[in-house]
């Protein structure tokens, strides 16, 4: 018996073969956050478990547990809810809420005893962390040093601090990486993260300056009176907004969504004392060249 070949576009049983075209992700113009869902999930550097990053109302990122929990099992001061892609403190009146990952991370020491249900989740995450460490899938990040650093490997290569302090929009921010490696967070047409850097090769640039380390908010004075700051205060307002949004000149005015959160942290001279440098980058290069 001669078999009948299956016609093109159909399954072996003759049913039509349908192909679903991928639907592009879009962000509503009224949404306060431009971050796509695919850019929110990461792994905790301490325990390796999944976390979801969201922006708070003060534009700071917060890591939340990916699963919602019953509001009755979470203390009221630890309840968070999501609205328009923004994480807001306290519950929204529903029976479910989100909880910060810091309260469930098995490698963090809590100051108070959690509820039995939260303690059970911590044990589950601890078992998962131990399994990932034993199989070689995850390696815990080393503990950060609290001693002030004078010159790092990045300083020796480029003369630039590994995490520089940038002044823009009348505020100071701590960058997550050197300015030359600060990557745009916008999504391209091919649904990948933009490969351009935030500093424009031909555009206006900031100036390295020695400014007082004490911020004008009544904070305590530090031993070093001056610190190296990359000042963007003389740039146009639109250019400072572009830096704050961490976008390249191509995606500065576009409505493209974001695949990652901007890596800025409000600078605190007491919390970020390890990233204070008392010399300008070109002085660091000159001193290392003499040695």
N, C-alpha and C positions, 0 to 999 in steps of 0.2 A: 504494500500500500504506500502510495506516495504522499508524504506529509504536505499539508498546505502551509506555505510560509505566512507568518504573521505580517499583516500590512503595516507599513510605517505609520507611526503615530498612534498605535493601539497596543494594548497589553496582549499576553499570550492567549487570554480568553476572549479577545475581541473587543473588550471594553475600551473606550477612548482614553488615551493618555493625555492628561491635562498637566500643563506646567504653570506653576504660579510665579508670576513675576515679582521680584523683591520690591517691597514698598519702602521708599526712602523715609528716613526719620526726619521729622520736621518739628520745629519749636514754634509755639504760638507767639505772635508778636506782643501779646499782653502778658506773657509770662515774665515774672521778675528774674528768673534764672534762665540762662542760655545753655546750660549744661545738659547734654544728652544722657539718657539712662546708661548707655554703654560706657560712658566715661566716669561713672560714679563708683563702680565696684573695683576694689583693690584688696590686697592682702596686708594684714597687720604685720609690721616689721618685727614685733616682739613674739607673737604666737603663731603667725602664718595663717590664721583664720580669715575668712572673707569679711570685709567691712564695706559699708556704703558711705561715701563722702557727700555731704550736702553743705550748702552755704547757710549760715545763720543770718539773722536780721542785721547783725553788725558786720556782715561780709567775711566773717572768719569761718574756716571749714570746721566741720565736726564729723567724727566717725561714728556712725550708728550701726547697731546690730541689724543684719539684713532682714530678720524676721520680726514681725510685730508680736507683742506680748499682751496678755490680758492686763488691763489697767489696774485691776485689783491686786495684781502681784507686784506692781512697781510702785515705789513711793512717789508721792505727788511731785516732789521736787526733782525727780529724775525722769519724768514723762516728757516726751517730745512728740510733736505731730508735724506732718508735712503739708504744706499749702503752696501750690504753684512752684514746686521744686525748692522751696525755702524751708529749713528746719526751724520750728518755733518752740520755745520752751513751754512746759506744762501741757496737759492734755487738751483735746478739742471737744470734750464731752462724750466721746464715743467709748465703747467698751474695749478698744484696742489702742495701743500707743507704741512708740519707738523708744529705745533705750540706748544710751551711749555705750560704745564698745568698751570703753575704759572700765566700766563696772563689771564686765563679764570676761575681760582678758585674763587668762589664767596666770600670766607672768607679771601681773600687777598686784601689789599689796593693798588691800582695802583697809581703810581706817575703821569701818564699822562692819558688823556682821550682816550679810545680805539675807533676803528672805529665802526660805527653803527652795522655792521654785527657781530663783536666780542662782542659788548655789548649785542646783542640779545642772543647770546650763553651763556653769563654769567648769564643772567636772567633765561634762561631755566635750567642751572645747579643749580642756587639758589633755584628755585621752587622744583627741584628734591631733593636737600639737605634738605629743610624744610619738604618735604613729608616723607623722610626717618627718620628724627628726630622725627616727630609727631607719626609715627607708631612704633617707638622703634627699627627700623632696624639698625640705625647708631647712634653712640654717638661721638661727636667731641672730638678730643684729646685735653687735657689741654695745655695751652701755656707753652712753655719751659722757665724755669727760667734762667736768665742771671747771677745770682750770683754764685760765685765759691762754689762748693760743697766739703766738707771735708770728709764726710763718709756717704755712702748710705746704703740701706738695704743689697745690695749685699756685700758691704764691711764688714758688721757685720757678715754675714754668712760664707763667704769664705776668707775674707781678701783681695779680689781682686777687683779692681775698676769695676764699672758696664760697663764702656767703656774705656778699657785700651789703652795706646799708645804703639805701637809696632814699633821697628826700624828694617828694613830689606832692603836689596838692597840699602844701603846708603840713605834711605829715612825713614821718620816717617809717620805712618798711625794711624788713629783713628778707632778702631774696633767698630762694631755695638752692640756687647754684650760681656760678659766676655769670656775669652779665653777657659775656661772649657766648655762653651756652644756654641763655634764657630763650626757650623755644615758644613759638606761638601756639596757643591752645585752640585755635579755630579749626573747623573741619573743612577739608577741601571737597571738590566735586567728586572725587573718587572715594569719598567717605573715609579718608585717612587724615591723621593729624598733620597740620601744616609743618613743613620742615624748615621754614624760615625762622630767623631769630628776631627778637623784639628790637634790638638796636639796628637802626637803618644804616647801611653802608654809606649812603650819600646824603642822608638827612641830618638834621641838627642833633647834636650830642650834648650830654651833660658835662659837668666839670667836677673833677675830684677836688674836694676842699677839706680843710681841717676845721671842724665845727665843734662847739662845746658838746660834751657827751651827756650832760644833764639836760633833760627835756623840761620845758617850761610848765610842768604840771605839778610842781611842788615835790618832785622826787628827790631822794637823797643824792648828794654829790658823790661821784666816783673818784678813785685815786687818780686816774688819768683825766686831765681836764679837757683834752682835745681828742677827737677821733676822726678817722677818714670817712667821708660821706660822699657818695656820688650825687651831686646836686643837679636836679632837673628844674629848679625853680624859675630859671630864665627862659625856659622853653615855652611855646604857646600852650594855652590851656588845653586845646584839642590833642596836642602831642603828649601832655601829661596824662590825659585820660586814656590814650592808647597804651601807654606804659602800664597804667594801673590795671587795665583790662588784659594785659599781657597778650597783645596782638601785634602782628607785623604790619607794616604800612599797607600791604595788599588787602588785609582783612580788617583794617581799622574801622572803616565806615560800612562794611558789609553786614548783612544780617545772618551770616553763617553761624551755625550752632557751635558749641564748644565740646571738645572731647576730653578736657581735663580742667581742673580748677586752677585758677591763678595761684602761683606759689608764693604770694606775699604774706608776710606776717607782720602785724604792727610791732615796731621795734620797742623793746623795753630794755633800758640800760642795765637793769638789775638781773633780769632773766637771761638776757643775751650778752652777758659780759664776756663770754668766750669769743665772741665775734667782733670785739672792739679792737681796732688797730690804731695805734697812735702815730703811724707814719703813712704818707701817701704811697700809692702803688709804685710810682716811678722811683721814689726814694728807696723802696724795698729792693727793686731790681738793681739800682745803683750800688746799694750796700752789699748785696750778694755777689755782684760782679767783682767788687774789690776783694772780697774774701776768696 
